[in-house]
Every structure is written in C-alpha cells, then in structure tokens.
Amino acid sequence: MRGTDLGKALRDLRLAGGKPAKTVARHAAMSPSKLSKIENGRLAPSVIDVERILAALDVPEGVRSHLTEAARAIATETTAWRIYRRAGLHKHQDEIRAVEAQTQELRVFQHSCVPGLLQSPEYVRAVQQHSQLTADALERMISARIRRQEVLFDQSRRFRFLITEPVLRWALVPPLMMAAQLDKLLAISRLPNIALGVTPLATPKSHLPTCSFALFDTRLVIVEIPHAEITTSEPRDIEHYVTKFQAFEHSAITGDRMRSLIENIRNEFLREQEIAP
C-alpha cells in the first residue's frame, strides 16, 4: 500500500463513519488542512499521523492493526527540528501527547538531559534557550510539555525512565533550580506506575549511549539526534532499541540506591547555592 492509498483508506473510513473532517482533525491533534492533504494523497502520513487518525475514527481493532502495519511498511521518517520549530514546537508536543495517550508502556532512555515528561518549567526553558523561538512560541511550548506530564498520573499506564548520572550533574539552570528539578525526579520516582533508573558513571557498561530514544510499547520508537527526530516502526529497528534499553537497564540503579544518589547530587547543588556570592 502506498501513502496515497493509505490516505484514501482513511478518508473512506471517516466517510463511512459519518464523522466530520474537522472533528476527526481536532481529536487527532492536527489541522483540518493537514487531514485533507493526507486523505487526498497530497501528504504521506506518518505512523504517528495514522495512529492518531485511527484513534479519532474509533475503528475496529482489526482495521486499526491492518492500516497501522501498512503505515509502518511505508517508511522510516526523519524530521529536522527546524521543521518542527517552523510549524510550532507546541504542536509537536501535542502530537507526542496523542501518541502517549495510546501507549500502555513507555520506555525512555536519555543520556543528555532530563526526559521531557519529568522536566520542571525552568528546565524546559533552559533546554530550549538556543532554539531561536519567540517569547510567545517558547511559552506555548513550555505549557504543552507540562500538559503532557498529566499522563504520568494515569495508573493504568506504565513508565520506565533511564538516565545517566551526567544528566543529574549537567547544570542547565542555576543551582537552586537544579535542586528543584532533582526533587521533582525524587517525587515522581515514588509513583507506583513509574520506574526510574540511573546509570552511575562508575558502573561497567556494555553499550554506548549514542542517542536518546523513546519506545512506545513495541510498535514505535522515536530517536533524538542533534538536528532531527527519527521515527520508525520497523520491527528490526524496534528490537535494536529494546535490546539497548535492556542493556542500560541492567547497569542502572533503582529504588533507594537511585534516590540516595539523586539526593546527594541535589545537596551538592544546594551547598553550591549557599556559597554563591
């Protein structure tokens, strides 16, 4: 099935269900013009697009599985961050939020910064400080990312976060704000549906932390590289990242040991704040 055929299939499903295009677009977190381009074959839909549209259409599971697999077979997608900035980073946050809403288990590995779902507003602002966003666009992006975090309190979903020790020590914000960010990690780590692991610097590792990535169940992986985001649902690619995640998880510390490490680093930031001129 080609992208144009997939778009037509989605349009036929919408018409058969009697659902207005505007309603489907709104529930799929996309503009009506984008939905129209997908349905008319002028825009090849991504796997994320197809999943959101099918969820909005509320089609039977068999139909959803068939079309999702068709979307997965079309391509692995790479989108430059500048494209997301041009369209509005807050819109991309809403797109990811829609995918997370369809995910039962989310696994995230981050070696460069605190995962987005765990970031404080001040930390989000620091992460985006070089993104050349306008003040309004930045505030909208921060608000969208904080809204995404609501999913953490859905007890029907499971989250497994892995970060490296340097993430905890990399001072993107002033010491007091870093201490507050680490306090947030400590609080979230106690939620029953969340597992947080930290890979200490001194622990032997079997894999290199070459990139950050997120696994949405076993159907989709999003990989972050400096200039772009890569999305793939190719089974061999997903298995590759599942293996990497398991290796990092094996070398991570959790529970009280993990919290003790975070508390010690947080206290270092607090002492640094106390002696600051």
C-alpha positions in Angstrom: 0.0 0.0 0.0 1.3 3.4 -0.9 0.9 6.6 1.0 -1.8 7.8 -1.4 -3.8 4.6 -1.0 -3.5 4.8 2.8 -4.9 8.4 2.7 -7.8 7.2 0.6 -8.5 4.3 3.1 -8.6 6.8 6.0 -10.9 9.1 4.1 -13.3 6.2 3.2 -13.3 5.1 6.9 -14.2 8.6 8.0 -17.0 9.0 5.5 -18.4 5.6 6.3 -18.5 6.5 10.0 -20.2 9.8 9.2 -17.6 11.9 11.1 -16.9 15.5 10.0 -13.3 16.2 9.0 -13.0 19.0 11.5 -14.0 16.7 14.4 -11.5 14.0 13.3 -8.7 16.5 12.9 -9.3 18.0 16.3 -9.3 14.6 18.1 -6.2 13.6 16.0 -4.3 16.8 17.1 -3.8 18.1 13.6 -5.2 20.9 11.4 -8.1 20.2 9.1 -5.9 21.2 6.2 -3.3 18.5 7.1 -6.0 15.9 7.4 -7.3 16.9 4.0 -3.9 16.6 2.4 -3.4 13.2 3.9 -6.9 12.0 2.7 -6.3 13.3 -0.8 -2.9 11.9 -1.2 -1.0 15.2 -1.2 0.8 14.4 2.0 2.2 11.0 3.0 1.0 10.3 6.6 3.5 9.3 9.2 2.9 6.4 11.5 2.0 8.8 14.3 -0.5 10.6 12.0 -2.2 7.3 11.1 -2.4 6.2 14.7 -4.0 9.5 15.8 -6.5 9.5 12.9 -7.5 5.8 13.6 -7.9 6.6 17.3 -10.2 9.6 16.4 -12.2 7.4 14.0 -12.6 4.7 16.7 -12.4 1.9 14.1 -12.4 -1.9 15.0 -9.1 -3.3 16.2 -8.6 -5.4 13.1 -8.9 -2.5 10.8 -6.6 -0.4 13.0 -3.9 -3.1 13.1 -4.0 -3.5 9.3 -3.7 0.2 8.5 -1.1 0.8 11.2 1.0 -2.0 9.8 0.6 -0.5 6.3 1.9 2.8 7.6 4.8 1.1 9.3 5.8 -0.5 6.0 5.9 2.7 4.0 8.9 4.4 5.5 11.2 5.4 8.4 10.8 9.2 8.9 13.4 11.8 9.7 12.2 15.3 10.5 14.6 18.2 11.2 14.0 20.1 14.4 13.8 23.3 12.3 10.7 21.9 10.6 9.0 21.4 14.0 10.1 24.9 15.1 8.7 26.4 11.9 5.3 24.7 12.5 5.4 25.3 16.2 7.1 23.1 18.8 3.9 23.2 20.9 2.1 21.4 18.1 4.7 18.7 18.1 4.3 18.3 21.8 0.5 17.8 21.3 1.3 15.2 18.6 3.5 13.2 21.0 0.9 13.6 23.7 -1.6 12.0 21.4 0.7 9.0 20.8 1.4 8.7 24.6 -2.3 8.5 25.2 -2.4 5.4 23.1 0.6 3.8 24.8 0.4 1.3 27.7 4.1 1.2 28.4 6.6 3.9 27.6 10.3 3.3 27.9 12.6 6.3 27.7 16.4 6.5 27.7 18.1 9.9 28.0 21.8 10.5 28.2 21.9 14.2 27.6 19.1 15.8 29.7 16.2 15.1 32.0 13.4 13.4 30.0 10.7 15.8 28.8 7.9 14.2 30.9 10.0 14.8 34.0 11.2 18.3 33.4 10.4 21.3 35.5 9.2 24.5 33.7 12.5 26.2 34.4 14.4 23.2 33.0 12.2 23.2 29.8 13.0 26.8 29.3 16.8 26.1 29.6 16.6 23.2 27.2 15.0 25.4 24.6 17.2 28.5 25.2 19.1 28.1 21.9 16.1 27.1 19.8 15.5 30.6 18.5 11.9 30.6 19.5 10.0 33.8 20.0 8.9 34.5 23.6 5.3 33.5 22.8 6.3 30.3 21.0 8.5 29.4 23.9 5.8 29.9 26.5 3.3 27.8 24.3 5.9 25.1 24.0 6.5 25.0 27.8 2.8 24.9 28.5 2.3 22.0 26.0 5.2 20.0 27.6 3.8 20.5 31.1 0.4 19.3 29.9 2.0 16.1 28.6 3.1 15.3 32.1 -0.5 14.7 33.2 -0.3 11.2 31.7 2.1 10.2 34.4 -0.7 10.1 36.9 -2.7 7.6 34.9 -2.3 4.5 36.9 -3.3 2.3 34.0 -0.1 3.1 32.2 3.5 2.1 33.0 6.6 4.3 32.5 10.2 3.3 32.6 12.8 6.0 32.5 16.6 5.5 32.3 19.0 8.4 32.6 22.8 8.6 33.0 24.5 10.2 36.0 25.8 13.1 34.0 22.2 14.2 33.3 21.8 14.8 37.0 25.0 16.9 37.2 24.7 18.9 34.0 23.8 22.3 35.3 21.5 23.7 32.7 19.9 26.0 35.2 21.2 27.8 38.4 21.9 25.5 41.4 18.7 26.1 43.3 16.7 25.3 40.1 18.7 22.2 39.5 18.0 21.1 43.1 14.3 21.7 42.5 14.5 19.6 39.3 16.1 16.7 41.1 13.5 17.0 43.9 10.9 16.6 41.1 12.6 13.4 40.0 12.6 12.1 43.5 8.9 12.7 43.9 7.9 11.2 40.6 10.1 8.1 41.2 7.7 7.2 44.1 4.7 6.9 41.9 3.6 3.2 41.7 3.4 3.2 37.9 6.8 4.8 37.3 10.3 3.1 37.4 13.3 5.5 37.3 16.8 4.2 36.9 20.1 6.0 36.8 23.3 4.5 35.3 26.2 5.6 37.5 29.4 6.8 35.9 31.4 4.1 37.7 29.3 1.2 36.6 30.6 -1.0 33.8 28.6 -0.7 30.6 28.1 -3.0 27.6 26.6 -0.4 25.2 27.4 3.2 24.2 24.8 5.9 24.9 24.9 7.2 21.3 21.4 8.7 21.3 18.3 9.3 23.3 15.2 7.3 22.4 11.6 6.5 23.5 9.8 3.2 22.9 6.0 3.3 22.7 5.0 -0.2 23.6 6.7 -2.4 20.9 5.1 -0.6 18.0 7.1 2.6 17.6 10.4 4.2 18.5 11.4 7.9 18.4 15.1 8.6 18.3 16.6 12.0 19.0 19.7 13.2 17.3 21.1 16.8 17.4 19.5 18.1 14.2 16.5 15.8 13.8 14.0 13.3 15.2 13.7 9.9 13.7 10.5 7.8 13.9 10.4 4.2 12.9 8.1 1.2 13.5 10.3 -1.3 11.6 10.3 -4.4 13.8 14.1 -4.9 13.4 14.7 -1.3 14.4 12.4 -1.6 17.4 14.1 -4.8 18.6 17.5 -3.0 18.3 16.4 -0.3 20.7 14.6 -2.8 23.0 18.0 -4.6 23.3 19.8 -1.3 24.1 17.2 -0.3 26.7 17.5 -3.7 28.4 21.3 -3.3 28.5 21.2 0.2 30.0 18.5 -1.0 32.5 20.8 -3.8 33.6 23.5 -1.4 34.6 21.2 1.1 36.3 20.5 1.5 39.9 16.9 1.9 41.2 14.9 2.4 44.3 16.6 3.6 47.5 20.1 3.5 45.9 19.0 5.6 43.0 17.2 8.1 45.3 20.3 8.3 47.5 22.5 9.2 44.5 20.0 11.9 43.4 19.7 13.3 46.9 23.5 13.5 47.2 23.8 15.4 44.0 20.8 17.7 44.9 22.6 18.5 48.2 25.7 19.4 46.3 23.7 22.0 44.3 22.2 23.3 47.5 25.6 23.8 49.0 26.8 25.5 45.8 23.8 27.8 46.1 24.7 28.7 49.7 28.3 29.7 48.9 27.4 31.6 45.8 28.3 35.3 46.0 
